[in-house]
């Protein structure tokens, strides 16, 4: 690329002349990233996107067939990147496309084909790869923005795997200000994305320091009022009581309410062993442990957020306890006298947490005494964000900024509302932005005079992301509020230690390209995704601080008399916050950098996965397919085809099937079934928990309604019940389960097949599809779909249903005789003239068509 004098502009193929300021460190990083698959580490606000854009321009120049793909975790960030690319590149605007779940699947395929640059959320690209709507053959540069998310089952990992497999000339670039807390975490990201080298620029580098300014960090300690301390202590007494009961069961030696998350994980493991041995103590203990998790979340609200947030939390718990199918943990907790007294006192308390007044004071100092213009306040809880916005609005112009998902008593913000809020903040129309974690990553939030953390965050990654909102053009300030003698202190020390370690690791990684390449090539680039099962253990962190980072991954809470599932995941309050809709979100083992309770669950040491990734969840999720959208991809002649309902993407089965040799997956919004394996076989997949829900009335649409539809349209419906301990997971009488299984087989004519897990289900589906399509020479035909059939398809369907001859024979008969009527009136001797029709088939057709009806 050509350049002008330092600080002026960059010119080159496809670059808008003079638009980009010429910064030496950006050109250096881009030159390195052009050489091989590279992780680019650069402090927030210093132009990582510009580095990627320079690489893209170089790779696209001279060949109009080439494409570039830029992935970003949220829709607002995708929109921001697309606008920047349109301004900075001499590429027609309609060839730089935004590719998200807001676009119909059928339209996305056309957009992809006509685009040179696609800027997309990863979940949608993942969906379209699984459904064979797109391929990555012509993508010569793939950028993974905020690539520290590439852990667990996040969509980046699957896309990277397919990219290295499909692209004829791949080049991958990962970008992050904070790729991981330590060397192992950074190597894991590299392994998952197939990156071979790390290029790091820090604020200490001379080329970078010119563009940064000193950011001071002040820790503001506050003391809890006596009433709040009494509330907390009352809840802690209940926690101690429940832990004492667990100690009596022999699964722990402690009853201290500040028990570490590491110890809770050990307790959970011991209880699972008891459950696996069918010992009732395991189920009893899991229920107690579920209650402990809920109560720990309540303590976190009281200590670190506000009594108002605690009151809202308890209100949600009361609603859960009153609902049908409420767990014993919910009911026992709400009926506990000390908890009821705590609820009463919380409802009577009319003061705010002292953090509120300290927040107001710091903002007044910044905007008033120091003549500042803008302040951002970050908080983990959406409850706190809303209460704080109202409180600050009495003194300043303040607005909230939260994710799209709605929670109980709280409305999310649409993408347009988010964008309008940021635009108004940039324009100076209000002074204070109160944000959950949705504004942490990458969004072009304007330079601010103060970043205020309402509470410390327990990971270095998130601390760095938040601090990056200040200190870009002028000196910046960061203040962190810390409630004394609370979990805040544990997170303070953990974040501080992690950040120091990560900064040290980043500096050391600057000279580790060769070592990283050696690490990653031990298993070969074709298997890079398998090299990422690395787990880190911070031996220097205290047990109390460890509770901040060792949270259990998100699970869907299965309410039962034993609360077995609930103990593993206290998710009643979860509200994924990635700026995306929570609809059809993939399970993000590390996904969902949540506001509201998603953040608080992790903050309390409960479930919630990594706070800074998305997960699935967040979820950071972009799977919202329009109702009735049907894909049109088809399998090649040498592969068997499996049609997958897009709502099944919550499971890993579809992705794993798409990786299976000889299997092609296709996504549709199916009106009937979860998987279609041939013209006569449809599969309803139920986990054990889902299956039992149908017996307890917790399922919105019962299995029996689904089977009625399946039997109407398919000759061989199949129910797969996935999981173990069908008779022991819930307090459901075995006779009720046996009766349901008998009804499925006898009343609906469906086969019931059992599998232990998703892997076995995937293998079973592939086996059935292969048998149907190869051995039986049947094709896939989706019945009962929402889209209308063509006349030819309707004719084939009618003939195929006669004596179950199938679509291949139906097509042969219609080709031979020309109409449905001619097929129906032909005699047996004429029917055998059609290709593939033997005497037995011909006689069976004549028997069905010509016999008298005997109803």
N, C-alpha and C positions, 0 to 999 in steps of 0.2 A: 504494500500500500504506500502511496505517496503521502508525504507530510509537508506541512509548512513549518514556520518557526514554532518552537515550544509555546504552548498556551494559545495558539491561534486556531488552526483547523486541520482536519485530516481529509485528504482526498484520495480517491481510488475507484476501481471498478464498483459500480452499483452504489457508491456512497454519495449522498447529497453533499455537494461541494461546500466545505466550510461549516457544516452544521455541527460536527463533533469537534469539541476542543481537543487539541493534540496534547495528550498526556503520555509521557514516556513509559510509565509503569503499565498503562493499558496496552500500549503497542507491544511491550515486552511479553506480557502475559498472553496476548493474542498470538504472537509468533510462536510461543511455546505450545499453545493449544493446537496450532495447525500441524504440529509434528506428530502427535499421537493422542490417544484418549487421555484427557487431563482433568484433574480436579483443581479448580481455580479458587483460591481462598483470598478474599479481599475484604477489608472492613466495610461494614454497612455504610451506604451512602457515597461510595467512591467509584461506582460505575462498573459493577460486575456485568450488567446487561450490555454495556458498551463493548466489553471484551468479547462477549459471545457474538454480538452483532458484527464485529470486525472479522471474526472467524467465518461467520455465515456468508458475508459479502464475498470473501475470498473464495469460498468453496462453491458458491453459486455462479460466479463470474464465468462467462463463456459457454455455458451449457444450459439451455432452457429446460432440459428434462429434469435436471437436479432439483431436489426439494430440500427444505430445511424444516425441522420440527423443534419448536421451543415449548417446553412443558413447564407449567407453573401451578402451584397447589390450589389457588383460588381463582374464581371468576374475575373479581376486581383486578387482581394482579395480571391475569391474562389480558384483560382489556387494556390495562396500562402499558404492557409490553407491546401489544399490537399497535397502539397509537405511536409509541416511540419508534418502532420499526418503519411505520409509514412516513414519519417525518425524516428519518435519518437515511433511508435507502431510496434509490432511484428505481423503485419497483412499483408497478401500478397498484393502487390501493386494493383493487378487487383480487389481486394475486397474493395479498397478505390477509389471511382469513383467521377469524376467531372460531374456535372449534370446541364448543361446550355442550352440556346437556340441554341447554335452551334450544339447540338446533335439532330438528327432526332427524332421525337416523338416515332416512332415505336422502334427505338433503345433504347430510354430512358427506356421504359418499361422493356426490357431485362436487361439493366444495373441495374435498381432498384432491380429486382428480384435476381440478382447475387451478390449484394453488401452487405457488412456488415456496411460500413460507406459511406454515401452519403454526399458530400459537394456541395452545390447548391445555385444558385440565387433564391430568393423567387418567382419571377414571374413565373418561369418555374414549380416549385412545385405547385404553385397555379393553373396554367393551367392544370396540369396533375391530380390534385385532382378534379377540375371542370369536366374534361373529363373522370373521372373514369379510368384513365390509371394505377393509383397506389392507394394503401391505406397505412395507417400509423399504422396498427394493431401491427406490430412487432417492431415498433420504440420505444425503451426503453429510449432513451435520445435525446431530440431535443434542439439544441442550436440556439439562435437568436443573432447573432453578430451585434454590433452597434444597439442595440435594442431600442435606443431612437427614431428610425424611426417608431416605432409601434404606429402611430397616424393616424387619418383620415381613408382613404381607403387603406393604404399600405398593401401589400400582407402578411406581417407577421401576421396581425390580423386574416385574414381568415384561414391561415394555423394553427395558434394556436387554433382557435375554432375547426377545424376539428381534430386536434391532440388530444385534450382532449376528443373529442367524440369517436374517433376510436381506440386509442391505448389501448391495454389490460393492460399495466403497464407504464403509462406515467410519464416522469420526464422532466420538462422544465427548461432551464437555459437561462437567458438573460444576455448579457454582454455589458457594455458600460463604457467609461471613464467619460461620461457626460450624464446621462439619462434624464435630464430635468432641466429647469430653476428654478423650485420651487417644493414644495411638491406635489401640485396637479398634475403637469405634470408627476412626477415620479409615482404617484399612478395611473394615466391614463395608463402609459406604463404597469405597473403591472396588471391592470385590463384587458387590451387588450390581454396580453400574458398568463393570468392565473397564475401569479406568487404570491406566498404567503408570501415571506419574502425578505428582502433586506440585503445583506452583503456588507459592505463598508470598504475599506482600503484606507486611504489617505496618502499623503507623510509625514504627521505628525506621523504616526504609526511607532514605533521603528523597526518592522520587515521590513517595506517598505523603511524607510529613508536610510538604508544601501545601497540601490540600486538606489538612486536618488541623484541629485546634484542641487545646487541652480541655478535657471534660472532668470536672470535679465531682466526686461522689460523697455525699453527706448521709450519715446514718442517723435518723431521728428516732430516738427511743421514747416510747410512751408507756405510762403505767395504767394498768387496768383499774377501773373503779371497783369499789368493794362489792357492789351488787353483781357485777359481771363475774368477779372471782367466785362469789357464792354460787352463782348459776353453774359455772364450770365445775366447781368442786362437787356439786350435787350430781351432775352427770358422770363425773369421774368415779363417784362412789358406786354407781350402777355398773360401770365398766369393771371396776374391781370385783364386784359381786359375781358378774358373769365369768370373769377370768378365774375366780376361785372355784366355780363349778367346773370349768374346764380343767383346772388343776386336779380336782377330785376324780376326773375321768382319766387322769394320768397322761395328758397330752401336753402339759406345760408345767413349769416349776414357779411361775411368777403370777402375781395378781396385781402388779403395778399398772395403773391406767396409762402411763406413757410407754407401754410396751412397744418395742421396735417392730417395724414391719417385717424385718427379717424373722423375728420370733413368731409373728402371726403366720407367715408362710410355712414355718416349721409345724405349727399347730395344724394348719390346714392339711399338710401332707400326712400327718399322723392320723387325722380324722378320715382322710380318704382311704388309708390302709384299713381302718376299722370297717368302713363302708364296704370295701371290696371283699372283706371277710364276712359280710352280712351281719355285722354286730350292731345292735341298736344304738350303742353308745356313739357310734360314728355319726348317725343321723341327728341324735340329740345334740352332739357337740357342734355340728355344722350350723344348726339353728342358733345356738348360743354365739357362735363366732360371727354369724350374720348380724346379730344384734350389736356385738362389739364394734363392728365396722360402722354401722349406722350411728352409734353413739359417739365414736371418734370423729365422724364428720360433724356432728352437732357441736362437739367441743371446739373444733377448728373454727366454725362459724362464730361461736361466742368469743373466742380468744382473739381472732385475727380480723374478723369482718365487722359485724355489728349485731346487736341484740335483735334488730329488725330482720336481718338475714336469718338469724336463728329462728325467729318466730315463723318466717315463711317456710323454712325447712321443716319445722315441726308440723306445720299445717299440711304440707304435702304428705308427711308420714301418717298423719291422722286420716287423710283421704285414702291412702293406700290400705290402712288397717280396716277401713269400712268397706272396701271394695270386695266383690265376689272373688273367691279364691285367694284372699289375703293370707300372707304367710304367718306362721306362728311368731316369727321374730318381730314382725310389724305389730301384731296384736299384743304380744307380751310387753314390748317396749312402751307402747302408748298407754297400757294399763298400769305400768309400774308407778307406784305412788310418788317416788322422787322425781320421775320424769314429768308426771302430771303437775307437780308443784313447780318444776322448772318452767313448764309451758305457761302456767298461770303467771309466774313472775315476769316472764318475757313479755307476755301480753300487757302487763301493767306498767312495764318499764317505758318511760317516755323520753329518755335521754339517748344520745348517740354515742358511738364508740369515740374515745378521745382522738382517734386518728382523723375523724371528720374535722374537728377544730384545728388540728395541726395542719391538715391539708389546706384548709381555708387560709390559715396564717401564711404558709409558704407561698401559696399562689398570690396572695395580696402583696407580699414582699416582692415577688418577681414582676408582677404586672404594674404595681403601684410605685413602690420605692425605687425599683431598678428599671422602670419604664420598659418592661418587656412587652412582647406582643402576643405570644402564644405559649400554652402549656398543654402537655399531654399527661393525663393520669391513667395509669394502668392498674387494673384489678383482676383478680382471678374469678370473681363471682359476678354474674349478671345481676343478681339481686343487689349487690353492693353498687354496681355501676349505675343502676336506676335510682337507688336511694341517694347516692352521692351526687348524681346529676341534678336531682331536685334540690338538694341541700345547697350546692354551689350556685345553682341558678338564682338563688335569692341575693347573691352578692356579685356574680359575674355572668357574662353570657356563656352558657355551657350547653353542650350537646353530648349525647351518648353515641357510641359506635360499637355495635354488637353484631353477631353473626345472623344468618338467615333463619336458623331453626327456631321454632316456637317452643317454649316450655310452659309448664303449668303457671298461669298467672303472669306470663311475660311474652310479649310479641317480639319476634325477630325483626330484622331489617332486610328489605329486599335489596337486590344488587343495585337498583337505581337509587334507592334511598342511601345506601352506603356511598355511592359515587357522588351524589349531591352533597352529602355531609362533608366529604373530603374536599370537594371543590369550594364549598363555602368556607371551610377552615383555611384553605390556601389563600382565599380572597380576603381573609381577615374579617369575615362577617360575624364570627364569634371567637372568644378568647381561649376557652378551655374545652378540650376533647377528652371525654371520659371513656376509655376503651377497654374492652376485654382483649384477650390475646389475638383476636382476629387482625389487629393492626400491627402486630409485631413484625411479621415477615414481609420484607420486600416492598410493601406498598409505598407509593410515592407520597408519604406523609411529609408535609413541609418542615423545614428547619424550625425548631422550637427553642425557647429560652430555658425551659425546665422540663425534664422528664421525671415524674413522680411515681414511684412504685408504692401503691397502697400497702403491699406486703412484699417481702422478699420472694423471689422465685427460686426453686430448688435446683435449677440446672444452669450451668454456665452458658449453654446455647441461648436460652431465652433471655438471660441477663444481657448478653452481648447484643441480641437483636433489639431489645428495648433501648439500651444505651445509644444505639446507632441512630436514634431519632434526633440526637442533638450533637453539637460540636462539629458540624460539617463546614460551615462558612465562618463561624465565630466561636468564641469560647462558650462551652455549654455546661450545664449543671444537671446533676442527677441527685435526687433525694429519695431515700428508701425509709419508709416508716416501719418500725419494728416494735411490736408489743413485748415488753419485758417478761421473761419467765414463761414464754409460750413457744409453740412450734416455730414461730417466726425466727427465733434465735437459731434453731437447728438448721433451717433453710438458709439463713444468712451465712453460717459457717460452711455449709456444704457448697453453696454457689460460689463463695469466695475461693475455697480450696480448689473446686473444679475449674474455675476460670483461670486461676494461676497455672494449674497443671496444663490446661488446654493451650494457653498462650505459649508455654514452654514447649509443648508437643509440636505446635505449629512451626515454631522457629526451628526445631530439630528436623521437622519434615522437609524443610526447604532443601536439605541436602540428601534426602532419602529416596530420590526417584528410582535409583537402581535397586535399592533394597525392596521397595514396594513392588517393582516389576518382578523381582525374584519371587516375592511372596505370592503374587497373583498368578504367575505362570507355572507354579508347581503342579497345579491341577489342570492347566491348559485353559486358554481363553474360552473354549467351547463350554467349559464347566464352571465359569467364573461365579455363577450364582450359587453354586454349592459350596464355594469357599468362604461363605460369609457367616457361618454359624459360629461367631466369636462372641463370647460373653465376657464382660469386664467386671472386675470386683474392686471396689475402692476400699482397700484395707485401712486407709488412713481416716476414713469417715467414722464418726461415732455411731453407735447403734441408733441413737435417737435421730440423727440426721439421715441415716440410711432409710428410715421410714419414708423419706420424701421421694426416693428414687426407685424403690424396689416394689413398686405397685404391681398387683396382678393384672394381666391383660384383661381387656373388656370381654365380658361374656353377656349373653342375654339372660337376664334373671328369670329363672323358672320358678315360679311360686309353687310351693308344695307344703305338705304338712311337716316335712322334715327340713325345709329350707336348704337342702343340700347345695343346690345351684346358687342360692342367694349368698351364702357365706363366701363363696369364691368371688363374687362380684356384686358390690353394693352400688347398683346403678340407678336407683329410683330417681336421682336428681340429675342424671346425665343430660347435658345439653351441648352436643358437639358444635364447636365454633370454628369453622374455617372459612366463613363467608359463603358457604354452600348450603344448599338444601340438604336436610337429613334424609330425604326420601330415597329409598333404595340404596342407601350408602353402603359401601363395602365395609366389612369388618376390618378396621385398621388396627391391627395389633399394636401399632404405634401411631395410629392415625387419629386425628381429632384434637388439634391443639385447642382445647375447649375453653370457653368462658363458662360462666355459671358453674354448675355443679360438676361438669367434666373436669374443670381445673381443680375444684375444691376436693373432689374425690381423691385425685392424685395428691393434692396438698395435704389431705388428712392421712395419707398413707394407705388409702383404699385402692380400689381398682380404678383403672383409667389409662393405663399404658403410658408411654412416653408423652410428656406434656407438649413436646415441641414437634411432634410429627403428625401426622395426620391422619390420622385414622383414622384407617380406616376407618378417621374415623370416620373423622371426621369427619370424624370425622370428617375429615376433610372431604366431603364426598360430592361427586358430580355424576350420579347415575340416573338423574331424573329423565326418564324416557317418556315422551308424550303418550297418553292413552291410545291404545289401538295401533301404535306404530308397528309395522311389520317389516322385517328385513327381507331382502330378496336375493342374497347370495346363495350359491348352490355348490355342492360338492363336485370334485372332478370324478371322472369315470373310474379311477382306480382306488378311491377312498370310500369308506363308509361315512355316512353323514349322521350327525346327532343334532337335532333341533332343540335348543335350550330356551326355556322361558327366561327373559331378561331379569326377572325378579330372583332367579336362582343364582345370580352373580354374587349374592352374599356368601355363598359357599365357594370353596376353591375347586369344585369339581369341574366346572366348565373350563377354567384355565388349564387344569391338568389334562382334560380331554384334548384341548387344542394343541397340547404338546405331544400327544400320543401319535406315534407313527401310524399312518393309514386311517386316521380319523380326522374328519373335517367338522368343525362346529359351526352352527348358524344360530343367530339370536333372533327370536321373535317374541312379541307380546302374545303369549298363547292364551286363548280362552279356555282351553282344556289341557290339563296336565302340566308337568314340569319339564319332561323330556319326551320327545317323539322319536322313536327308533325305527319305525317303518309305517306303512299305511294302516297297520292293524295294531301296533303296539304303542301304547302311551304309558308313561310312568309318572305316578304321583310319589314324590319322595317326602317322607316324614321322619324327622328325628324322633327319638323316643319321647322327648319332651313335647314335640308338636303332636304326636299321636295321642298322648295322654291328654293334651289340651282338648282334643276333639271329644273326649269322654267326659270332661268336667265342664264343658260349655264355655271354655276360655278362647276357643278358636272362632274368629269372625265368621268363617264359612266352613261348615263342618266337612269332614272327610266324606261323609255319606252324600252330601250334595255334590261334591266334586266327582265322586264315583258315578253318580247318576248321569252326569254329563259325559264322563269318560266312556261309560258303557253305551251311551247313545251313539257316540261317534266312532268308537274303536272296538274291534272284535276281541282284542286281547289286552285289556287294561291290567296294569301291574302296580301294586303298592310296595314300595321299598321302605321298610322300617329300619332306620339307621341308628345304631348305638347299642349299648349293653344295658343289662339290668332292667328289662322292660317291666318286670313284675315288682321291682324293688325301688325304682327311682321316686315314685310318688305313693301317697297313701290312697291308692285305688285298688279296690278289691280284685283279686285275680280273676274271678268269674266275670266281672265286667269287661276285662281285657279279652278273655277268651270269647265272650259273646260278641265283641266287636270284630275280632278276627274271623269268627264263624260267619257273621253277617257279610263281611267283605267277600268271602269266598263263595258262599251259598247264594245270598240274595243278589249280589252284583256280578258274580262270575269273574271276579278279579283274583289274580294270583298274589299272594303275600310272600315277599322275599325279605330275609333278614340280612343286614350287613353290620359290621362292627364299627366302621368309621367311613369317612369320605373317600379314602383310598380304595376301600373294598367296593363302595358304591360305584366309583368311577370304573373300576375293572369290570364290574357286573354290567354296567350300561354299555361299555365297549363290546363286551362279549355278545350281548343280546343283539346289538346293532349289526355286528359282523355276521352273526348267524342268520338274521332276518334278510339282510341285504346281499350277502354273498352266497350263503348256503341255500336260502329259500328264493333268491332272485327277486326280492321285493324292493320297492323304492320307498323313500320317505314321502309321506303325504300328510299335511297338517289339516285336520278336520275341525270344524266348529270355530274357525278363526273369525276375527271381527271383520277382516276385509272381505269383499265380495269376490266370488269365483268368476272366472271367465266362462263363457258358454261351453267351450271345449272341456274345461276342468269339471264343470258340472256333469257333462255327459260321461266323462271318464269315471267320475265318482259314482254315478248311478250304476254303470255296468260293472265297475269294480266290486260293488256291494253284492251283486248277484252271486250267490253260492261262494262268496269270498274269493273270487278269482284273482283279485289284486289288480293294481294299476297297470302293470306291464301287460298282462293278458287283456285287460280292458282296452288298452291302446291298440293292441293287435287286432282285436275283434272289431273295433270301430273303424280301423283302417281298412279292414277286409270288407265290411258290410256298409259303411258309410253313415249309419245313423243308429241311435239307440233302438228305434222301432224295428229296424231290420235285424239287429242282433236278437231282439226278443222274439221275433217271429220265425227265425231260422231254425231248421230242424237239426238234429244231432249230426247227420252226415255232412251238412253244410258247415256247421261250426268247426269241425276238425280241419277245415281248409285254412283256417287262420293259424298263423305261426304261433307255436307254443301251446296249442290247444289239442289235447289228446281225447281219446274216447271217454275216459272217466270224467274229465272236466266237462265235456260236451253233454254227457248224460245228466250230470249234476245240475248244469244250467237249465236243461230242459225240464228237469224235475221241479226246480224252484219256480220257473216261469209258467209251466203248464199245469201244475197240480192244483186241485181245488183247495180253496182256503178253508181251513178247519180251525177257527179261533178258539 
